[in-house]
Amino acid sequence: MITMRLVKSEDLNHHGTLFAGRTAEWFVESGFIAAASLLNPQNVVCLKIHGMFFTKPARSGDVLKFSSKVIYTGKTSLTAYVHVEKNGGEKPLVDGFVTFIHVDEETRPSPHFLQINPSTEEDKNLYLTAKNLREK
């Protein structure tokens, strides 16, 4: 899934760069959209951000491209990989993983019966990384 964001002045911190809290909001939202494309959004809740690694700052006027995909599934969990690029750059501005849980009407974990079968080398590596996150 692809989402785009324009960094505006209200998104900046006291250094004039994109506030990490705003980035986290957009990061989780992007991962949620990927999970909700596979399941009813009413039954998906965020469990954990497994890290957002920043490689460079974003400033007002930058356009950010959030690419997300569910890369790993457990019995009730889904882990999305989120990759953020700035102004079409090659190196990611931010990347990391977010895990969501499929829940029932009482917000108890509920099996989703989804399975991910990675096909590309990149997806296989992301799958293994996400699988290892479960053990931490």
C-alpha atoms as an extended CHARMM CRD file, in Angstrom:
* protein
*
       136  EXT
         1         1  MET       CA              0.0000000000        0.0000000000        0.0000000000  PROA      1               0.0000000000
         2         2  ILE       CA              1.2130000000        3.4990000000       -0.7770000000  PROA      2               0.0000000000
         3         3  THR       CA              0.2620000000        6.6500000000        1.1310000000  PROA      3               0.0000000000
         4         4  MET       CA              1.7380000000       10.0990000000        0.6380000000  PROA      4               0.0000000000
         5         5  ARG       CA              2.1720000000       12.9370000000        3.1420000000  PROA      5               0.0000000000
         6         6  LEU       CA              3.1900000000       16.5590000000        2.7530000000  PROA      6               0.0000000000
         7         7  VAL       CA              5.3010000000       17.7920000000        5.6730000000  PROA      7               0.0000000000
         8         8  LYS       CA              3.8300000000       21.1000000000        6.8700000000  PROA      8               0.0000000000
         9         9  SER       CA              5.0110000000       23.6090000000        9.4490000000  PROA      9               0.0000000000
        10        10  GLU       CA              2.6720000000       22.1640000000       12.1230000000  PROA      10              0.0000000000
        11        11  ASP       CA              4.4460000000       18.7810000000       11.7060000000  PROA      11              0.0000000000
        12        12  LEU       CA              7.8570000000       20.1700000000       12.7320000000  PROA      12              0.0000000000
        13        13  ASN       CA              9.7370000000       19.9940000000       16.0220000000  PROA      13              0.0000000000
        14        14  HSD       CA             11.7710000000       22.7450000000       17.6790000000  PROA      14              0.0000000000
        15        15  HSD       CA             14.6850000000       22.0140000000       15.2880000000  PROA      15              0.0000000000
        16        16  GLY       CA             12.5410000000       22.6700000000       12.2110000000  PROA      16              0.0000000000
        17        17  THR       CA             12.5120000000       18.9920000000       11.1950000000  PROA      17              0.0000000000
        18        18  LEU       CA              9.6830000000       16.4650000000       11.1210000000  PROA      18              0.0000000000
        19        19  PHE       CA              8.5680000000       15.6150000000       14.6640000000  PROA      19              0.0000000000
        20        20  ALA       CA              9.1570000000       11.9230000000       15.4500000000  PROA      20              0.0000000000
        21        21  GLY       CA              5.7040000000       11.6750000000       17.0550000000  PROA      21              0.0000000000
        22        22  ARG       CA              4.0190000000       12.7810000000       13.8260000000  PROA      22              0.0000000000
        23        23  THR       CA              6.1740000000       10.3100000000       11.9060000000  PROA      23              0.0000000000
        24        24  ALA       CA              5.0870000000        7.5400000000       14.3020000000  PROA      24              0.0000000000
        25        25  GLU       CA              1.4290000000        8.4540000000       13.7260000000  PROA      25              0.0000000000
        26        26  TRP       CA              1.8070000000        8.2500000000        9.9450000000  PROA      26              0.0000000000
        27        27  PHE       CA              3.9920000000        5.1290000000       10.2230000000  PROA      27              0.0000000000
        28        28  VAL       CA              1.3780000000        3.2020000000       12.2220000000  PROA      28              0.0000000000
        29        29  GLU       CA             -1.4180000000        4.4810000000        9.9870000000  PROA      29              0.0000000000
        30        30  SER       CA              0.4090000000        3.2030000000        6.9070000000  PROA      30              0.0000000000
        31        31  GLY       CA              0.9030000000       -0.2290000000        8.4700000000  PROA      31              0.0000000000
        32        32  PHE       CA             -2.7370000000       -0.2590000000        9.5960000000  PROA      32              0.0000000000
        33        33  ILE       CA             -3.9080000000        0.4210000000        6.0320000000  PROA      33              0.0000000000
        34        34  ALA       CA             -1.9030000000       -2.5920000000        4.8330000000  PROA      34              0.0000000000
        35        35  ALA       CA             -3.4090000000       -4.8140000000        7.5620000000  PROA      35              0.0000000000
        36        36  ALA       CA             -6.9120000000       -3.4380000000        6.9920000000  PROA      36              0.0000000000
        37        37  SER       CA             -6.6410000000       -4.2520000000        3.2890000000  PROA      37              0.0000000000
        38        38  LEU       CA             -6.5760000000       -7.9350000000        4.3120000000  PROA      38              0.0000000000
        39        39  LEU       CA             -8.9980000000       -7.8940000000        7.2640000000  PROA      39              0.0000000000
        40        40  ASN       CA            -11.9740000000       -5.9040000000        8.5050000000  PROA      40              0.0000000000
        41        41  PRO       CA            -10.4690000000       -2.6780000000        9.9500000000  PROA      41              0.0000000000
        42        42  GLN       CA            -12.9110000000       -2.9330000000       12.8920000000  PROA      42              0.0000000000
        43        43  ASN       CA            -11.0080000000       -6.0340000000       14.0180000000  PROA      43              0.0000000000
        44        44  VAL       CA             -7.4350000000       -4.7090000000       13.7990000000  PROA      44              0.0000000000
        45        45  VAL       CA             -5.5600000000       -3.0370000000       16.6670000000  PROA      45              0.0000000000
        46        46  CYS       CA             -1.9260000000       -1.9790000000       16.9850000000  PROA      46              0.0000000000
        47        47  LEU       CA              0.2130000000       -4.0010000000       19.3690000000  PROA      47              0.0000000000
        48        48  LYS       CA              3.7490000000       -2.7130000000       18.8860000000  PROA      48              0.0000000000
        49        49  ILE       CA              6.0560000000       -0.5380000000       16.8290000000  PROA      49              0.0000000000
        50        50  HSD       CA              9.2700000000       -2.5220000000       16.4660000000  PROA      50              0.0000000000
        51        51  GLY       CA             11.3520000000        0.5200000000       15.7800000000  PROA      51              0.0000000000
        52        52  MET       CA             11.4930000000        3.4160000000       13.4090000000  PROA      52              0.0000000000
        53        53  PHE       CA             15.0270000000        3.9320000000       12.2490000000  PROA      53              0.0000000000
        54        54  PHE       CA             15.5820000000        7.4890000000       10.9660000000  PROA      54              0.0000000000
        55        55  THR       CA             18.3900000000        7.9760000000        8.4470000000  PROA      55              0.0000000000
        56        56  LYS       CA             17.9200000000       11.6780000000        7.6980000000  PROA      56              0.0000000000
        57        57  PRO       CA             15.5690000000       14.5470000000        8.5840000000  PROA      57              0.0000000000
        58        58  ALA       CA             12.5100000000       15.7510000000        6.6920000000  PROA      58              0.0000000000
        59        59  ARG       CA             11.6100000000       19.4260000000        6.4770000000  PROA      59              0.0000000000
        60        60  SER       CA              8.5800000000       21.5180000000        5.6270000000  PROA      60              0.0000000000
        61        61  GLY       CA              7.6100000000       21.0400000000        1.9950000000  PROA      61              0.0000000000
        62        62  ASP       CA              9.0320000000       17.5260000000        1.6990000000  PROA      62              0.0000000000
        63        63  VAL       CA              6.6990000000       14.8960000000        0.2600000000  PROA      63              0.0000000000
        64        64  LEU       CA              6.9450000000       11.5280000000        2.0010000000  PROA      64              0.0000000000
        65        65  LYS       CA              5.9670000000        8.2420000000        0.4040000000  PROA      65              0.0000000000
        66        66  PHE       CA              4.9490000000        5.5090000000        2.8690000000  PROA      66              0.0000000000
        67        67  SER       CA              5.0940000000        1.9990000000        1.3820000000  PROA      67              0.0000000000
        68        68  SER       CA              3.6760000000       -0.7350000000        3.5850000000  PROA      68              0.0000000000
        69        69  LYS       CA              2.8700000000       -4.4070000000        3.2940000000  PROA      69              0.0000000000
        70        70  VAL       CA              1.9770000000       -7.2130000000        5.6440000000  PROA      70              0.0000000000
        71        71  ILE       CA              5.0720000000       -9.3580000000        5.6050000000  PROA      71              0.0000000000
        72        72  TYR       CA              4.4200000000      -11.8760000000        8.3880000000  PROA      72              0.0000000000
        73        73  THR       CA              1.3860000000      -13.4360000000       10.0750000000  PROA      73              0.0000000000
        74        74  GLY       CA              0.9740000000      -15.4290000000       13.2460000000  PROA      74              0.0000000000
        75        75  LYS       CA             -2.2370000000      -17.0200000000       14.4900000000  PROA      75              0.0000000000
        76        76  THR       CA             -3.7840000000      -13.6780000000       15.5270000000  PROA      76              0.0000000000
        77        77  SER       CA             -1.0310000000      -11.2140000000       14.5840000000  PROA      77              0.0000000000
        78        78  LEU       CA              0.0300000000       -9.4420000000       11.4090000000  PROA      78              0.0000000000
        79        79  THR       CA              3.3420000000       -7.6380000000       11.0460000000  PROA      79              0.0000000000
        80        80  ALA       CA              3.6840000000       -4.9010000000        8.4430000000  PROA      80              0.0000000000
        81        81  TYR       CA              6.9390000000       -3.5340000000        7.0680000000  PROA      81              0.0000000000
        82        82  VAL       CA              6.8550000000        0.2250000000        6.4730000000  PROA      82              0.0000000000
        83        83  HSD       CA              9.3930000000        2.0170000000        4.2700000000  PROA      83              0.0000000000
        84        84  VAL       CA              9.3620000000        5.8230000000        3.9880000000  PROA      84              0.0000000000
        85        85  GLU       CA             11.0600000000        7.7430000000        1.1740000000  PROA      85              0.0000000000
        86        86  LYS       CA             11.5440000000       11.5040000000        0.9250000000  PROA      86              0.0000000000
        87        87  ASN       CA             11.0760000000       13.3090000000       -2.3880000000  PROA      87              0.0000000000
        88        88  GLY       CA             11.7070000000       10.1370000000       -4.3960000000  PROA      88              0.0000000000
        89        89  GLY       CA             15.0460000000        9.4000000000       -2.7250000000  PROA      89              0.0000000000
        90        90  GLU       CA             16.6930000000        6.0110000000       -2.9420000000  PROA      90              0.0000000000
        91        91  LYS       CA             17.6390000000        5.6050000000        0.7250000000  PROA      91              0.0000000000
        92        92  PRO       CA             14.6900000000        5.3330000000        3.1310000000  PROA      92              0.0000000000
        93        93  LEU       CA             14.0420000000        8.2330000000        5.4580000000  PROA      93              0.0000000000
        94        94  VAL       CA             12.5430000000        5.7820000000        7.9600000000  PROA      94              0.0000000000
        95        95  ASP       CA             11.7930000000        2.0800000000        7.9740000000  PROA      95              0.0000000000
        96        96  GLY       CA             10.6620000000       -0.5400000000       10.4600000000  PROA      96              0.0000000000
        97        97  PHE       CA              7.8990000000       -2.9160000000       11.4780000000  PROA      97              0.0000000000
        98        98  VAL       CA              4.5180000000       -2.6290000000       13.1910000000  PROA      98              0.0000000000
        99        99  THR       CA              2.5610000000       -5.5650000000       14.6170000000  PROA      99              0.0000000000
       100       100  PHE       CA             -1.2240000000       -5.6050000000       14.7390000000  PROA      100             0.0000000000
       101       101  ILE       CA             -3.6070000000       -8.0640000000       16.3870000000  PROA      101             0.0000000000
       102       102  HSD       CA             -6.8510000000       -9.3650000000       14.9110000000  PROA      102             0.0000000000
       103       103  VAL       CA             -9.5290000000       -9.1010000000       17.6140000000  PROA      103             0.0000000000
       104       104  ASP       CA            -13.1590000000      -10.1030000000       18.1090000000  PROA      104             0.0000000000
       105       105  GLU       CA            -16.0330000000       -7.8260000000       19.1820000000  PROA      105             0.0000000000
       106       106  GLU       CA            -14.7840000000       -7.8510000000       22.8070000000  PROA      106             0.0000000000
       107       107  THR       CA            -11.2480000000       -6.9290000000       21.6390000000  PROA      107             0.0000000000
       108       108  ARG       CA             -9.8770000000      -10.3790000000       22.5030000000  PROA      108             0.0000000000
       109       109  PRO       CA             -7.2880000000      -11.8560000000       20.1190000000  PROA      109             0.0000000000
       110       110  SER       CA             -8.9970000000      -13.8900000000       17.4340000000  PROA      110             0.0000000000
       111       111  PRO       CA             -7.4990000000      -16.0970000000       14.6810000000  PROA      111             0.0000000000
       112       112  HSD       CA             -7.4860000000      -14.4560000000       11.2530000000  PROA      112             0.0000000000
       113       113  PHE       CA             -6.5650000000      -17.5520000000        9.1790000000  PROA      113             0.0000000000
       114       114  LEU       CA             -4.2230000000      -15.5740000000        6.8960000000  PROA      114             0.0000000000
       115       115  GLN       CA             -0.8790000000      -16.8620000000        5.7180000000  PROA      115             0.0000000000
       116       116  ILE       CA              1.9370000000      -14.9620000000        4.0080000000  PROA      116             0.0000000000
       117       117  ASN       CA              4.1360000000      -16.7640000000        1.4860000000  PROA      117             0.0000000000
       118       118  PRO       CA              7.0190000000      -14.4640000000        0.5030000000  PROA      118             0.0000000000
       119       119  SER       CA              8.1790000000      -14.8860000000       -3.0750000000  PROA      119             0.0000000000
       120       120  THR       CA             10.9970000000      -12.3760000000       -3.6330000000  PROA      120             0.0000000000
       121       121  GLU       CA             14.3690000000      -12.4610000000       -1.8590000000  PROA      121             0.0000000000
       122       122  GLU       CA             13.5970000000       -9.0770000000       -0.2840000000  PROA      122             0.0000000000
       123       123  ASP       CA             10.2540000000      -10.3350000000        1.0450000000  PROA      123             0.0000000000
       124       124  LYS       CA             11.8820000000      -13.5300000000        2.3460000000  PROA      124             0.0000000000
       125       125  ASN       CA             14.4430000000      -11.4550000000        4.2570000000  PROA      125             0.0000000000
       126       126  LEU       CA             11.7250000000       -9.1570000000        5.6420000000  PROA      126             0.0000000000
       127       127  TYR       CA              9.6580000000      -12.2180000000        6.6110000000  PROA      127             0.0000000000
       128       128  LEU       CA             12.5660000000      -13.6750000000        8.5920000000  PROA      128             0.0000000000
       129       129  THR       CA             13.2750000000      -10.3370000000       10.2530000000  PROA      129             0.0000000000
       130       130  ALA       CA              9.6140000000       -9.9700000000       11.2620000000  PROA      130             0.0000000000
       131       131  LYS       CA              9.5020000000      -13.5700000000       12.4910000000  PROA      131             0.0000000000
       132       132  ASN       CA             12.5580000000      -12.9130000000       14.6740000000  PROA      132             0.0000000000
       133       133  LEU       CA             10.8760000000       -9.8090000000       16.1620000000  PROA      133             0.0000000000
       134       134  ARG       CA              8.3020000000      -12.1310000000       17.7530000000  PROA      134             0.0000000000
       135       135  GLU       CA             11.0720000000      -13.7500000000       19.7660000000  PROA      135             0.0000000000
       136       136  LYS       CA             12.2860000000      -10.4730000000       21.2840000000  PROA      136             0.0000000000
